[in-house]
Amino acid sequence: MYVTAHLVVALVALLHVWFLVLEMFLWTKPSGRRAFGLSEEFAQQSKVLAANQGLYNGFLAAGLFWGLWQGVAGRPIVVFFLVCVLLAGLYGGFTASRKVLWVQALPALMGLVLVLLS
């Protein structure tokens, strides 16, 4: 269970690295606009906000990797950052797009449950 929990947490962290890349570097590119369903005009107007959002996703990933790196002692760190990801996913799922519930909140919830059970 411990290994499975850590693999899911690592997956959540890697997802947030990908979100960072999408929001900070690909937001105005065709692939970034397609991922978020954005017009070119809106992407240009909101690119600074998206980059800031991407930076926060990077902090979430860094916190999860830091907790994993600490091993058993990092469990409280991992739990804290998974709760942050879960809350952000729930908020995004109810305010921005239901897709966020599946892509962000559900993996975080799965990781949290597995970490707490391990």
N, C-alpha and C positions, 0 to 999 in steps of 0.2 A: 504493500500500500504506500509506503514511504517513497519508493522510486516512482510509482505512478503519480503520486501527488506532485513530486518535483518536476516530472515531465510535463504535467499540465500547467504548472506555474511557469515553467520555462516557455511553453507555448504562448501563454498569456503575455509574457514579457516580449517575446518575439513579435506577436501581433502589434504591440504598442510601439515597437521599433518601426514596424511597417507603417503604422498610422503616422508616426513622426515623418517618415520619408514622404508619404502621400501629402501630408499637410504643409510641410516645410519646403519641399523641393519639387513636387509634382502637381501642386494645386492648380496652376494655370496651364499645365500641359494637357494634351488630350486624354492621357490615361488617368490623370487626377480628376479632371472635369467629369469623365465618364464614371469614375468610381463614386462620385458624390452627386452626379446628375446636375452639373452646373453649366450655366451658359458661360461663354468666354468673357462677356462683360461683367457678370457677377463675380467670377473667379478673380478677375483683375481688381475689382473694387474691394474684395474681401481677403486678398492674399496676406496682408499683414496680420489680420485676425487669425487666419488659418495657421500661419507660421507660429504664432503665440500658442495656439491650441496644440500644435504639433510638439512644441517644446515641452508642454505639460505632459503629453503622452510619453515623451522621452524620459521625463522624471519618474513617471510610474514604472516604466521598464527598468530604469536604473535601480529603483528601490526594490523591485522584485529580484533582479539579478544579485543585488547586494545581500538580500535576505537569504537567497539560495547559497551564495558563496559562504555565508556564515554557518551553514549546516544546521544542526539541531538548535544551536543558539540563535539562529536567525528566524526561527518560527514566528515570534511576535512581529518581526519586521514584515515577513511575508503576509501574515494575516492582516496587518494594517494596510499594506498596499493593495491586497486583494479586495478588501472592503472599500477602499478608495475607488478602485476600478469598477467594482460592482455598483456603487452609488452613482458614479459617472455614467455607467452604462444604462442604469435605470432612468436617470434623468434624461439622457439623450434619447432613449427609447420612447419616452413619453412626450418629449418636446420636439425632437428633430425627426426621427425616423424609427419605425418599429424594427427595422433591420439592426439597429444598434443593440437591441435586446439580445439578438441571436449572436452577433459578432463580438460584442464586448461583455455584456452582462452575464450571459449564460456560461461562457468559458471561465469567467472570474468566479461565479457561483460554484461551478464544478471544482475548480481549484481550491476554493475555500473549504468546501465540504471534505474533500480528500485530505487537505492539510490538517483539518481539525480531527479527522478520524485516524490519522496516522500517528 
